[in-house]
Amino acid sequence: MFNLPRFIDLGLCNKVGGGQTNNVYELPEMPGVLIKTVRSDIVDPEGFNKRSKGARRLRRLGIYNGVARELNEFLVQLRRRRVPPFNMPFAQPLGFVQTTEGLGYMVERIDDRDGRMAPTMRDLCRAGSFGALHLKALNEFFDRCKREHLVLGDANSRNIVFTDARIGKPEFVCIDGLGEKSVIPIHALSRYFNDRKIERLRQRLLREAEWARTNPAGQRPRRNGRKIFFALTCAGVLTASTAQPTEKATGIEVSQAPVQDEGFIDMAQDAIDYAVSLIAEPAEPLPVLGPPRLHDVSRPRPLPANLTAV
């Protein structure tokens, strides 16, 4: 156990990771705990992401919206587990603490049997060590997510780690990206749609593992060009529908454009995120086409209802 300090100087901590929005630190006095903070270079004076525009700036939580989403999913899962042990397929939240980079979000640290930070699935694939043991653990992870109705809003191979020291057997654990991201919480409300999303994620990660196994390191995959173009086109259309009103050079005010709608903005951002994920994703194999289907002339086609035979 450890005594929770009131304030932590992150200059005394070791930075062990980070991403597009977060920095991750460890403190030697707090074993088994990681501290996540929001990168100060992406935050404006009002506490919003500098890239947030329009209706996104109406969200009162600002840069902590993702933290609230993860906590909400954690509480939903905890509601079904009111009696220990609380073994869940994701890193458990442990609390908050003030730091030199603002609010620090403390989460469970996932280690391997040697006490080092557990490798991500992407690390295993790139090292060529993803084998049958990992495949079995990955399938069990997704099967459990389905059973528990766990919503994985932004899970990928970079935030799913492998360990065999947490519960005494090999398993994959999600360390980031929990919670519903859609404007309409369809995955949180419906097991059917959530299961479909989990299955798509499973197939994508299995394709990534297969591509890493059959391709040498450093070789770039063929891009999913048509999917990327379609996703970016949808993002452009949705963004244009929320354009701000402008004025002509003559000073005559143009009629008001549609008011910015949070739903359209979220869908546009989701389309952009989908395109970005496709850029980093291995392309699907081309389908094997069979011989052309010929019309069977021995069976006459039925005439349309408005025609009669002569």
C-alpha positions in Angstrom: 0.0 0.0 0.0 1.0 3.6 -0.3 0.0 7.0 1.1 -1.7 9.2 -1.5 0.0 12.6 -1.6 -2.0 15.8 -2.0 0.3 17.0 -4.8 2.9 15.3 -7.1 5.7 17.0 -8.9 6.0 15.1 -12.1 9.5 16.3 -12.6 10.4 13.7 -10.0 8.6 10.9 -11.8 9.6 8.7 -14.7 7.7 9.3 -18.0 6.9 5.8 -19.4 4.6 6.6 -22.2 2.1 8.9 -23.9 0.0 9.5 -26.9 -1.8 12.2 -28.8 -3.5 13.6 -25.7 -1.9 12.0 -22.6 1.4 11.7 -20.8 1.9 8.7 -18.6 4.2 8.7 -15.5 5.2 6.2 -12.8 6.3 7.1 -9.3 8.7 4.7 -7.5 6.9 5.4 -4.2 3.6 4.2 -5.7 4.2 0.7 -7.1 1.5 -0.7 -9.4 0.2 2.7 -10.3 0.5 4.9 -13.4 -0.5 8.6 -13.5 -2.1 9.9 -16.7 -2.2 13.6 -17.4 -3.4 15.7 -20.4 -0.6 17.2 -22.5 -0.3 20.9 -21.7 0.6 21.8 -25.3 -2.9 20.8 -26.6 -4.9 22.6 -23.9 -6.1 26.2 -24.2 -6.6 28.6 -21.3 -10.2 27.5 -20.9 -9.4 23.9 -20.5 -10.5 22.7 -23.9 -8.5 21.0 -26.6 -7.1 23.6 -29.0 -8.6 21.8 -31.9 -12.1 21.8 -30.4 -14.5 24.1 -32.3 -18.1 25.0 -32.2 -20.4 22.7 -30.2 -17.5 20.7 -28.9 -16.6 23.7 -26.7 -20.0 23.4 -25.0 -18.9 20.2 -23.2 -18.3 21.3 -19.7 -15.7 18.6 -19.0 -13.5 19.9 -21.8 -10.2 17.9 -22.0 -11.5 15.5 -19.3 -14.4 14.2 -21.4 -12.4 11.1 -22.2 -11.7 10.4 -18.5 -15.3 10.8 -17.7 -16.2 8.3 -20.4 -13.8 5.7 -19.0 -15.1 6.3 -15.5 -18.6 5.9 -16.6 -17.9 2.5 -18.2 -16.0 1.5 -15.1 -19.0 2.3 -12.9 -21.3 0.4 -15.2 -19.1 -2.7 -14.9 -18.7 -2.3 -11.1 -22.5 -2.1 -10.7 -22.5 -5.8 -11.8 -19.7 -6.7 -9.4 -20.6 -5.5 -6.0 -18.6 -8.4 -4.3 -14.8 -8.9 -4.8 -12.8 -9.9 -6.6 -13.2 -7.2 -9.2 -11.2 -8.8 -12.0 -12.0 -6.9 -15.1 -10.5 -7.0 -18.7 -9.2 -3.4 -18.4 -6.9 -1.4 -16.2 -8.9 -0.2 -13.2 -9.1 3.5 -12.2 -7.6 4.2 -8.8 -8.3 7.8 -8.2 -7.1 11.4 -8.9 -4.3 13.6 -7.6 -3.1 17.1 -8.3 0.1 17.4 -10.3 2.3 19.9 -12.0 0.5 19.1 -15.3 -3.0 19.5 -13.8 -5.2 16.7 -12.7 -3.6 13.3 -12.6 -5.7 10.2 -13.3 -4.3 7.2 -11.5 -4.8 3.8 -13.1 -3.7 0.2 -12.5 -0.3 -0.6 -14.0 -0.2 -3.9 -15.9 3.1 -5.7 -15.7 4.5 -9.0 -17.0 5.9 -11.8 -14.9 9.3 -10.0 -14.8 7.9 -6.8 -13.3 8.2 -4.8 -16.6 5.4 -3.0 -18.2 3.3 -5.4 -20.2 3.9 -5.3 -24.0 1.1 -4.1 -26.3 -0.3 -6.3 -29.0 1.4 -4.1 -31.6 4.8 -4.7 -29.8 4.2 -8.4 -30.0 3.3 -8.3 -33.7 6.3 -6.2 -34.6 8.7 -8.4 -32.6 7.3 -11.5 -34.4 6.4 -13.1 -31.1 2.6 -13.2 -31.5 1.8 -16.9 -31.3 -0.9 -19.4 -30.5 -0.9 -18.5 -26.8 -1.6 -14.9 -27.6 -4.2 -15.8 -30.1 -6.1 -17.8 -27.6 -5.8 -15.0 -25.0 -7.0 -12.4 -27.5 -10.1 -14.4 -28.4 -10.9 -15.0 -24.7 -10.6 -11.2 -24.2 -13.1 -10.4 -26.9 -15.4 -13.1 -25.8 -15.4 -11.7 -22.3 -16.0 -8.2 -23.6 -19.1 -9.6 -25.3 -20.3 -11.4 -22.2 -19.8 -8.3 -19.9 -21.2 -5.9 -22.5 -18.0 -3.9 -22.3 -18.0 -0.9 -24.6 -14.6 -0.4 -26.3 -14.9 3.1 -27.8 -11.4 3.5 -29.1 -9.5 0.2 -28.6 -6.7 -0.8 -30.9 -3.5 -2.8 -30.9 -1.6 0.0 -29.2 -3.8 0.1 -26.0 -4.4 -3.7 -25.5 -1.5 -5.3 -23.5 -0.6 -8.9 -22.8 0.2 -10.2 -19.3 0.4 -13.6 -17.6 1.0 -12.1 -14.1 -2.3 -10.4 -13.2 -4.7 -13.2 -12.5 -2.4 -16.2 -12.8 -3.1 -17.0 -16.5 -2.3 -15.3 -19.9 -4.7 -12.5 -20.8 -5.1 -9.3 -22.8 -6.1 -6.2 -20.9 -7.4 -2.9 -22.3 -5.5 0.1 -20.9 -7.2 2.9 -22.7 -10.1 3.7 -25.0 -13.0 2.6 -22.9 -16.5 4.0 -23.1 -19.1 5.1 -25.6 -17.9 7.6 -28.2 -21.0 7.7 -30.5 -23.4 10.7 -30.2 -26.2 8.2 -29.9 -25.0 5.6 -27.3 -26.1 2.7 -29.5 -23.3 0.3 -28.3 -24.1 1.0 -24.6 -27.8 0.4 -25.2 -27.7 -2.6 -27.4 -25.7 -5.8 -26.9 -26.3 -6.7 -30.6 -24.6 -3.6 -32.0 -21.8 -3.7 -29.3 -21.1 -7.4 -30.2 -20.9 -6.4 -33.9 -18.4 -3.7 -33.1 -16.3 -6.0 -31.0 -16.3 -8.6 -33.7 -15.1 -6.0 -36.3 -12.3 -5.0 -33.9 -11.4 -8.7 -33.4 -11.1 -9.3 -37.2 -9.1 -6.1 -37.7 -6.5 -7.1 -35.0 -6.3 -10.6 -36.4 -5.6 -9.2 -39.8 -2.9 -7.0 -38.3 -1.3 -9.9 -36.6 -1.4 -12.0 -39.8 0.1 -9.2 -41.8 2.9 -8.7 -39.3 3.6 -12.5 -39.4 3.8 -12.7 -43.2 5.6 -9.4 -44.0 9.1 -8.3 -43.1 9.7 -5.5 -40.7 9.6 -2.1 -42.3 7.5 -3.0 -45.3 4.5 -0.7 -45.6 1.1 -2.3 -46.3 -1.1 -1.4 -49.2 -3.6 1.2 -48.2 -7.4 0.9 -48.2 -7.6 3.7 -50.7 -11.3 3.6 -51.4 -12.4 3.3 -47.8 -10.1 6.2 -46.8 -11.5 8.4 -49.6 -15.1 7.6 -48.6 -14.4 8.3 -44.9 -12.8 11.6 -45.6 -15.6 12.6 -48.1 -18.2 11.9 -45.4 -16.2 14.0 -43.0 -16.0 16.9 -45.5 -19.8 16.8 -46.1 -20.6 16.7 -42.4 -18.2 19.5 -41.7 -19.6 21.7 -44.5 -23.1 21.2 -43.1 -22.0 22.9 -39.9 -20.1 25.8 -41.5 -20.1 29.2 -39.8 -22.1 32.1 -41.5 -19.9 34.4 -43.6 -20.2 37.8 -45.2 -19.6 38.9 -48.8 -17.0 41.4 -49.8 -19.7 44.0 -50.3 -20.6 43.8 -46.6 -24.0 42.3 -47.2 -24.7 39.6 -44.7 -25.4 36.2 -46.2 -28.3 34.1 -44.9 -27.4 32.1 -41.8 -25.9 28.7 -42.4 -27.2 25.8 -40.4 -26.4 26.1 -36.7 -23.5 23.9 -35.7 -24.8 20.6 -34.4 -22.8 18.5 -32.0 -24.0 15.3 -33.6 -22.7 16.2 -37.1 -19.3 17.3 -35.6 -19.0 14.1 -33.7 -19.8 12.0 -36.8 -17.3 14.0 -38.9 -14.6 13.5 -36.2 -15.5 9.7 -36.1 -15.1 9.6 -39.9 -11.7 11.2 -39.7 -10.6 8.9 -36.9 -11.8 5.9 -39.0 -9.8 7.1 -42.0 -6.7 7.5 -39.8 -7.1 4.0 -38.5 -7.4 2.7 -42.0 -4.1 4.4 -42.9 -2.4 2.4 -40.2 -4.3 -0.7 -40.9 -3.2 -3.6 -43.2 -5.4 -3.8 -46.3 -7.9 -6.6 -46.6 -6.9 -9.4 -49.0 -8.5 -9.2 -52.4 -11.4 -11.5 -52.9 -10.9 -14.6 -55.1 -13.3 -14.2 -58.1 -14.8 -17.2 -59.7 -15.7 -17.8 -63.3 -18.3 -15.3 -64.8 -21.9 -16.3 -64.3 -23.6 -16.9 -67.6 -27.3 -16.8 -68.3 -28.9 -20.2 -68.6 -30.7 -19.9 -72.0 -32.5 -23.2 -71.4 -34.7 -21.4 -68.8 -36.7 -18.5 -70.3 -36.8 -15.4 -68.1 -40.3 -14.4 -66.9 -41.9 -11.5 -68.7 -42.5 -8.2 -66.9 -46.0 -7.8 -65.5 -46.9 -5.1 -68.0 -46.1 -7.2 -71.0 -47.9 -10.2 -72.5 -46.5 -13.0 -74.7 -47.3 -12.7 -78.4 
